[in-house]
Amino acid sequence: MVDTNDNNVDFFAPSTSLFAYNSPWAFSEIPRVEEQDFLALTFRSYKRLGTLRLDDPKCTVFAYYSNGPIRPLERQEHSIEQRKYLNKHGLKIFLTEPICSHIVDDPKGDYFYHNFNFGFYSEFYNTEIPTKRIRSKELDSIWKYIRNNALTNVTVATCDYNVNKYYTLYDNEMTVIYDDLFLRDMRIYDNISLENKKEIKKRTICPTWRYTTARWMLSSILQEQDCYLSWYFGVEGGEKFESTWASKNDFDAFAPELYERIRVGAMRLNEQAPLCIDIKANQRTDIPDGAAHHYPQHLINEKFNEGMNPIAVNEVHQPLEKLYEHTFLSIQAESRFAQPTGNWSEKVIQAVQHKTPFIIVAPPYTLQCMKDAGYQTFDKWWDESYDTEENHLIRFKKIVEIIDWIETKSYEELFEMYQEMLPVLEHNLWTAIDNTQTGTMTSAIDPDNAVSISWDSEWSKEEFK
């Protein structure tokens, strides 16, 4: 296996995760990006390339790099002069992480903090929820800030696809749009291999990091298959999996054949963990509550124990390239699954840049979001109706059916299929490159100068310690 435990990436955690740009005045609790070495260069590139897509060149920008309530924004008070300026030229607030939703009157809403049923955000049920019951802690904070300052010209740009369809509660106060700054800031480094696969020796690869229910269930399936799987967790009471969308009643109604398979697989997974394909751990991380705020611990590289994200390594060093070069399919389990708004990230871009077909374990319409960005997918070879399935357990079931079908194919059959896919895979690679800010590959940087930033919001420090 690949070992990235001796990488040279450094990381640090700023004292805030909310920053201001293009503002004629300073704020007491919201630092300017120009004052931060790690952001100043990035935002100069944004201005030169038009990345922020501002309708008015004097529009003020806030960028929030974390999750949850935005405390400094809630406390911000503007003078009359500042309010007039913002209302004239506009304010655009970028939320670079998926928003943390909660559901009004959720029967499981008191399981954790802030009415969340899944740790630092809520997962949705398999029944339709009226949009007036769907709220977001980030949008709640912005709503409070807007009302406190009588603002009338605020646009909120999120990385959640179809956000304006589901978060209608905020329509009278702000314009909420899909505009993914994180993806536009992605880079494809020129140290990747452009060679095609010469053979298939492994059917699937599934790298995961943070704990989620969907990833746990998926790993319970994959542990018995021909897969490069990373899984760091032991789940207390490993026979049990109960959530808003995957309860025993949900399985009985929508996927009875999966329940026993996942139950047994979860027990085996507990015995096998940690499963490591790149970042090694000495022991598994036990999950006592099934919540989403658990990350791998007991890692050999202390930088990861302290909060560094694998994106810093994967983007610069390509540690999994040697595995991708002979693996047929990448199963990309995104950060979110059981929510109405699609979201994708660097995880699937990793498969794209290694010219590997993918299944994306994500919210509904995530494939559609990728198609809107110019990517082609694989409905010529398997059923991608999972992408439009809004019942989360049925969507999961359809994904498992594709994985099982792949498992029946010989390496020779998969290599023949891969060769048929090459035009799509080439197209996707160059689409990813075109979609970067410059439309070109970035020169590979000196790994000694690579930096990972660990964003910590004020509220998460208070609530999660």
Secondary structure, DSSP 4 states (H G I P E B T S, - for coil): ----TT---EEE--S-SEEEES-SS--SSS-BGGG-HHHHHHHHHHHHHTTT--SSTT-EEEEE-S-S--HHHHH----HHHHHHHHHH-EEEEE-S---EEETT-TTTTSSSTT-SSSSS-PPPSS---GGGEEEHHHHHHHHHHHHHT---EEEEES-BTHHHH-GGGTTT-EEEE--HHHHT---BTTS--PPP----EEEEE---S--HHHHHHHHHHTTSSEEE-B-EEESSTT----SSS-HHHHHHH-HHHHHHHHHHHHHHHHHPPB-SSS-BSSPEEESS--TT----SBSSHHHHTT--THHHHHHH-TTHHHHTTEEEEEEE-S--SSSSB---HHHHHHHHTT--EEEESSTTHHHHHHHTT----TTTS--GGGG--SHHHHHHHHHHHHHHHHTS-HHHHHHHHHHHHHHHHHHHHHHHHTSSSSSPBPPPPGGG-EEE----HHHHHHH-
